[in-house]
Amino acid sequence: AQKLRRGEQADAGEMEREIAGRDVADSTRLVAPLRPAPDAVLIDTDGVDVDQVVRRILEQVKR
């Protein structure tokens, strides 16, 4: 998003690598690493569209 705001070309593969690297750094840092709460519900959104994601979230909320 930052590159697009600066008018630069955004490469999807490069963006994925940057996000993955940031995720690793955030979850493995020594001070306050980002981790899901013990009671968090993880929802797999790989390969599904927005409507399916919303349905999955609503299913969890109704439980």
C-alpha positions in Angstrom: 0.0 0.0 0.0 2.8 2.4 0.8 4.4 1.8 -2.6 1.1 2.5 -4.3 0.7 5.7 -2.4 4.2 6.7 -3.6 3.2 5.9 -7.1 5.5 2.9 -7.3 4.7 -0.4 -8.9 3.7 -3.1 -6.3 4.8 -6.7 -7.0 2.5 -9.3 -5.3 5.4 -11.7 -4.7 7.5 -9.0 -3.1 4.6 -7.9 -1.0 4.0 -11.4 0.3 7.7 -11.8 1.2 7.7 -8.5 3.1 4.5 -9.4 5.0 5.9 -12.9 5.8 9.1 -11.4 7.1 7.3 -8.9 9.2 5.1 -11.6 10.6 8.1 -13.7 11.7 9.8 -10.6 13.2 6.6 -9.7 15.1 5.9 -13.2 16.4 9.5 -14.0 17.5 10.7 -10.8 19.1 11.8 -11.1 22.7 9.6 -8.3 24.1 5.9 -8.6 23.6 5.8 -11.0 20.7 2.5 -11.1 18.8 0.7 -14.2 19.6 -3.0 -15.2 19.5 -4.8 -15.2 22.8 -5.2 -18.6 24.4 -9.0 -18.5 23.7 -8.7 -17.1 20.1 -10.6 -18.7 17.3 -8.5 -19.1 14.2 -10.4 -18.9 10.9 -8.7 -20.3 7.8 -9.3 -17.8 5.0 -6.9 -19.4 2.5 -8.6 -19.8 -0.9 -12.0 -18.5 0.1 -13.8 -15.3 -1.0 -14.9 -12.5 1.3 -18.5 -13.8 1.6 -17.2 -17.2 2.8 -15.0 -15.5 5.3 -17.9 -13.5 6.7 -20.0 -16.7 6.9 -17.3 -18.5 8.8 -16.9 -15.6 11.2 -20.7 -15.4 11.8 -20.8 -19.2 12.4 -18.2 -18.7 15.2 -20.1 -15.8 16.7 -23.3 -17.8 16.9 -21.6 -20.6 18.9 
